[in-house]
Amino acid sequence: DGPILMHKGLRLIACLNEKKLGCVNNGVYKDLEYSDTVTLECEISKQPKEVPMAFIKDHMRLSYCRTIASIQGQTVFGRLRVMTRHPRFTLKHLFVCASRATSWENLEIA
């Protein structure tokens, strides 16, 4: 286990089987403050949650790198870049990705 590189404003996504410490699976959270504990703000509810650093290591990942399966049923705020250069990428995948963006200006097909 190496050190965790954190900074204020870092966006993280929760990877959970069930709700833990007030965080939900695929919820996007912004780092407000950190030390031994981390104060996260939920992107939707804007409610702060304080979690231990070990929770970040075990249950969070960077929000800007998501799979197609992880965005199903979600609204993606901000820029959404779809990487299409994979032999198994289909039009169904493109539809799922395109339907998650909040506007067509935020969608980039690469």
Accessible surface in RSA format (square Angstrom, percent):
REM  Atomic radii and reference values for relative SASA: ProtOr
REM  Chains: A
REM  Algorithm: Lee & Richards
REM  Probe-radius: 1.40
REM  Slices: 20
REM RES _ NUM      All-atoms   Total-Side   Main-Chain    Non-polar    All polar
REM                ABS   REL    ABS   REL    ABS   REL    ABS   REL    ABS   REL
RES ASP A   1   172.68 121.0  86.76  86.4  85.93 203.2  34.95  82.3 137.73 137.4
RES GLY A   2    49.36  60.9   0.00   N/A  49.36  60.9  28.48  78.2  20.88  46.8
RES PRO A   3   123.89  90.3  94.76  86.4  29.12 105.9 106.11  87.6  17.77 110.5
RES ILE A   4    57.69  32.8  30.20  22.5  27.49  66.3  34.30  24.7  23.39  63.5
RES LEU A   5   158.03  88.0 137.35  98.3  20.68  52.0 140.32  98.5  17.71  47.7
RES MET A   6    21.20  11.0   3.14   2.1  18.06  43.0   1.79   1.5  19.41  25.7
RES HIS A   7   103.08  56.3 102.44  71.2   0.64   1.6  80.00  82.5  23.08  26.9
RES LYS A   8   141.01  68.8 120.92  74.2  20.09  47.8  68.83  62.0  72.18  76.9
RES GLY A   9    35.91  44.3   0.00   N/A  35.91  44.3  21.28  58.4  14.63  32.8
RES LEU A  10    23.66  13.2  21.73  15.5   1.93   4.8  23.66  16.6   0.00   0.0
RES ARG A  11    90.76  38.1  86.46  44.1   4.31  10.3  40.47  55.3  50.30  30.5
RES LEU A  12     6.98   3.9   6.98   5.0   0.00   0.0   6.98   4.9   0.00   0.0
RES ILE A  13     0.06   0.0   0.06   0.0   0.00   0.0   0.06   0.0   0.00   0.0
RES ALA A  14     0.16   0.1   0.00   0.0   0.16   0.4   0.00   0.0   0.16   0.4
RES CYS A  15    51.43  38.9  37.23  41.5  14.19  33.4  33.13  83.9  18.29  19.7
RES LEU A  16    11.67   6.5   0.00   0.0  11.67  29.3   4.47   3.1   7.20  19.4
RES ASN A  17   157.70 108.8 118.94 114.9  38.77  93.3  29.83  71.8 127.87 123.6
RES GLU A  18   115.75  66.5 106.29  80.4   9.46  22.5  38.39  74.3  77.36  63.2
RES LYS A  19   139.85  68.2 113.73  69.8  26.13  62.2  57.90  52.1  81.95  87.3
RES LYS A  20    74.86  36.5  69.05  42.4   5.81  13.8  41.54  37.4  33.32  35.5
RES LEU A  21   100.14  55.8  70.68  50.6  29.46  74.0  84.00  59.0  16.14  43.4
RES GLY A  22    31.75  39.2   0.00   N/A  31.75  39.2  19.36  53.1  12.39  27.8
RES CYS A  23     0.00   0.0   0.00   0.0   0.00   0.0   0.00   0.0   0.00   0.0
RES VAL A  24    68.48  45.1  68.18  61.7   0.30   0.7  68.48  59.5   0.00   0.0
RES ASN A  25    77.91  53.7  62.03  59.9  15.88  38.2  16.53  39.8  61.38  59.3
RES ASN A  26    27.96  19.3  26.78  25.9   1.17   2.8   1.01   2.4  26.95  26.1
RES GLY A  27    10.85  13.4   0.00   N/A  10.85  13.4  10.82  29.7   0.03   0.1
RES VAL A  28    18.79  12.4  13.80  12.5   4.99  12.0  13.80  12.0   4.99  13.5
RES TYR A  29     1.62   0.8   1.46   0.8   0.16   0.4   0.16   0.1   1.46   1.8
RES LYS A  30    82.73  40.4  82.43  50.6   0.30   0.7  30.01  27.0  52.72  56.2
RES ASP A  31     0.90   0.6   0.00   0.0   0.90   2.1   0.00   0.0   0.90   0.9
RES LEU A  32    65.45  36.4  53.67  38.4  11.78  29.6  55.73  39.1   9.72  26.1
RES GLU A  33   106.68  61.2 106.35  80.5   0.33   0.8  20.62  39.9  86.06  70.3
RES TYR A  34    90.83  42.4  70.41  40.1  20.42  53.1  40.08  30.1  50.74  62.6
RES SER A  35    81.84  69.2  61.61  82.2  20.23  46.6  52.05 110.8  29.79  41.7
RES ASP A  36   127.21  89.1 116.83 116.3  10.38  24.5  35.92  84.5  91.29  91.0
RES THR A  37    54.92  39.1  52.20  52.9   2.71   6.5  37.78  50.7  17.14  25.9
RES VAL A  38     0.00   0.0   0.00   0.0   0.00   0.0   0.00   0.0   0.00   0.0
RES THR A  39    32.14  22.9  32.10  32.5   0.04   0.1  19.57  26.3  12.58  19.0
RES LEU A  40     0.00   0.0   0.00   0.0   0.00   0.0   0.00   0.0   0.00   0.0
RES GLU A  41    34.18  19.6  33.96  25.7   0.22   0.5   0.04   0.1  34.13  27.9
RES CYS A  42    15.73  11.9  15.73  17.5   0.00   0.0   0.00   0.0  15.73  17.0
RES GLU A  43    42.94  24.7  33.10  25.0   9.84  23.4  22.17  42.9  20.77  17.0
RES ILE A  44   145.29  82.7 121.33  90.4  23.96  57.7 125.45  90.3  19.84  53.9
RES SER A  45    54.89  46.4  34.35  45.8  20.54  47.3  41.51  88.4  13.37  18.7
RES LYS A  46   121.74  59.4 110.93  68.1  10.82  25.8  78.88  71.0  42.86  45.7
RES GLN A  47   102.49  57.3 102.49  74.9   0.00   0.0  25.83  55.0  76.65  58.1
RES PRO A  48    85.28  62.2  66.68  60.8  18.60  67.6  66.78  55.1  18.50 115.0
RES LYS A  49    43.37  21.2  36.66  22.5   6.71  16.0  19.01  17.1  24.35  25.9
RES GLU A  50   120.09  68.9  92.56  70.0  27.53  65.6  27.48  53.2  92.61  75.6
RES VAL A  51     0.54   0.4   0.00   0.0   0.54   1.3   0.54   0.5   0.00   0.0
RES PRO A  52    62.73  45.7  62.73  57.2   0.00   0.0  62.73  51.8   0.00   0.0
RES MET A  53    44.88  23.2  43.97  29.1   0.90   2.2  43.97  37.4   0.90   1.2
RES ALA A  54    60.28  55.4  55.32  85.4   4.96  11.3  56.81  80.0   3.47   9.2
RES PHE A  55    13.25   6.6   8.59   5.3   4.65  12.1  12.45   7.5   0.79   2.3
RES ILE A  56     8.10   4.6   6.24   4.6   1.86   4.5   6.24   4.5   1.86   5.1
RES LYS A  57    94.12  45.9  60.40  37.1  33.72  80.3  34.47  31.0  59.66  63.5
RES ASP A  58   105.85  74.1  73.29  73.0  32.56  77.0  16.77  39.5  89.09  88.8
RES HIS A  59    41.66  22.8  40.70  28.3   0.96   2.5  22.41  23.1  19.25  22.4
RES MET A  60    20.84  10.8   0.28   0.2  20.56  49.0   0.49   0.4  20.36  27.0
RES ARG A  61    91.28  38.3  83.94  42.8   7.33  17.5  48.96  66.9  42.32  25.6
RES LEU A  62    69.18  38.5  65.33  46.7   3.85   9.7  65.33  45.9   3.85  10.4
RES SER A  63    10.03   8.5   3.08   4.1   6.95  16.0   1.75   3.7   8.28  11.6
RES TYR A  64   170.55  79.6 134.67  76.6  35.88  93.4 113.08  85.0  57.47  70.8
RES CYS A  65    91.19  69.0  79.94  89.2  11.25  26.4  16.48  41.8  74.71  80.6
RES ARG A  66    56.82  23.9  21.33  10.9  35.49  84.5  15.51  21.2  41.31  25.0
RES THR A  67    86.17  61.3  79.14  80.2   7.03  16.7  79.20 106.4   6.97  10.5
RES ILE A  68    47.05  26.8  42.94  32.0   4.12   9.9  43.29  31.2   3.76  10.2
RES ALA A  69    77.61  71.4  59.57  91.9  18.04  41.0  61.85  87.1  15.76  41.7
RES SER A  70    14.81  12.5   9.25  12.3   5.56  12.8  14.60  31.1   0.21   0.3
RES ILE A  71     6.90   3.9   6.90   5.1   0.00   0.0   6.90   5.0   0.00   0.0
RES GLN A  72   106.22  59.4  90.79  66.4  15.42  36.7  22.84  48.6  83.38  63.2
RES GLY A  73    69.88  86.2   0.00   N/A  69.88  86.2  34.83  95.6  35.05  78.5
RES GLN A  74    53.62  30.0  50.06  36.6   3.55   8.5   3.49   7.4  50.12  38.0
RES THR A  75    79.27  56.4  62.39  63.2  16.88  40.2  26.42  35.5  52.85  79.9
RES VAL A  76    17.28  11.4  15.48  14.0   1.80   4.3  17.28  15.0   0.01   0.0
RES PHE A  77   102.49  51.3  93.94  58.2   8.55  22.2  94.48  57.3   8.01  22.9
RES GLY A  78    40.84  50.4   0.00   N/A  40.84  50.4  34.24  94.0   6.60  14.8
RES ARG A  79   150.25  63.1 119.50  60.9  30.75  73.2  62.78  85.8  87.47  53.0
RES LEU A  80    21.57  12.0  21.00  15.0   0.58   1.4  21.57  15.2   0.00   0.0
RES ARG A  81   143.31  60.2 119.88  61.1  23.43  55.8  28.76  39.3 114.55  69.4
RES VAL A  82     5.67   3.7   2.69   2.4   2.98   7.2   5.67   4.9   0.00   0.0
RES MET A  83   122.17  63.3 106.06  70.2  16.11  38.4 104.14  88.5  18.03  23.9
RES THR A  84    39.27  27.9  28.77  29.2  10.51  25.0  13.82  18.6  25.45  38.5
RES ARG A  85   204.24  85.8 164.84  84.0  39.40  93.8  80.90 110.6 123.34  74.8
RES HIS A  86    96.09  52.5  85.33  59.3  10.76  27.5  59.75  61.6  36.34  42.3
RES PRO A  87   131.02  95.5  88.77  80.9  42.25 153.6 102.44  84.6  28.58 177.6
RES ARG A  88   183.35  77.0 174.65  89.0   8.70  20.7  77.76 106.3 105.59  64.0
RES PHE A  89    45.05  22.5  21.29  13.2  23.76  61.8  23.74  14.4  21.32  61.0
RES THR A  90    64.29  45.7  56.38  57.2   7.91  18.9  62.74  84.3   1.54   2.3
RES LEU A  91   146.75  81.7 138.50  99.1   8.25  20.7 138.86  97.5   7.89  21.2
RES LYS A  92   166.58  81.3 161.47  99.1   5.11  12.2 108.50  97.7  58.08  61.9
RES HIS A  93    62.36  34.1  61.91  43.0   0.45   1.1  31.31  32.3  31.04  36.1
RES LEU A  94    50.38  28.1  50.38  36.0   0.00   0.0  50.38  35.4   0.00   0.0
RES PHE A  95   145.31  72.7 140.27  86.9   5.04  13.1 144.65  87.7   0.66   1.9
RES VAL A  96    28.55  18.8  27.73  25.1   0.82   2.0  28.55  24.8   0.00   0.0
RES CYS A  97     4.12   3.1   4.12   4.6   0.00   0.0   0.00   0.0   4.12   4.4
RES ALA A  98    16.92  15.6  11.68  18.0   5.24  11.9  11.68  16.5   5.24  13.9
RES SER A  99    50.91  43.0  18.78  25.1  32.13  74.0  29.91  63.7  21.00  29.4
RES ARG A 100    55.58  23.3  53.53  27.3   2.05   4.9   1.00   1.4  54.59  33.1
RES ALA A 101    20.21  18.6   1.84   2.8  18.37  41.8   1.84   2.6  18.37  48.7
RES THR A 102    66.67  47.4  30.69  31.1  35.98  85.8  30.18  40.5  36.50  55.2
RES SER A 103    42.71  36.1  32.20  43.0  10.51  24.2  37.65  80.2   5.06   7.1
RES TRP A 104   176.76  70.9 164.96  79.8  11.80  27.7 135.69  72.4  41.07  66.6
RES GLU A 105   139.32  80.0 118.66  89.8  20.66  49.2  69.92 135.2  69.41  56.7
RES ASN A 106    41.38  28.5  41.38  40.0   0.00   0.0   0.00   0.0  41.38  40.0
RES LEU A 107    25.76  14.3   7.93   5.7  17.83  44.8   7.93   5.6  17.83  48.0
RES GLU A 108    46.68  26.8  42.57  32.2   4.12   9.8  21.96  42.5  24.73  20.2
RES ILE A 109    90.17  51.3  61.06  45.5  29.11  70.2  61.06  44.0  29.11  79.0
RES ALA A 110    26.27  24.2  14.37  22.2  11.90  27.1  26.09  36.7   0.18   0.5
END  Absolute sums over single chains surface
CHAIN  1 A     7535.0       6025.9       1509.2       4244.2       3290.8
END  Absolute sums over all chains
TOTAL          7535.0       6025.9       1509.2       4244.2       3290.8
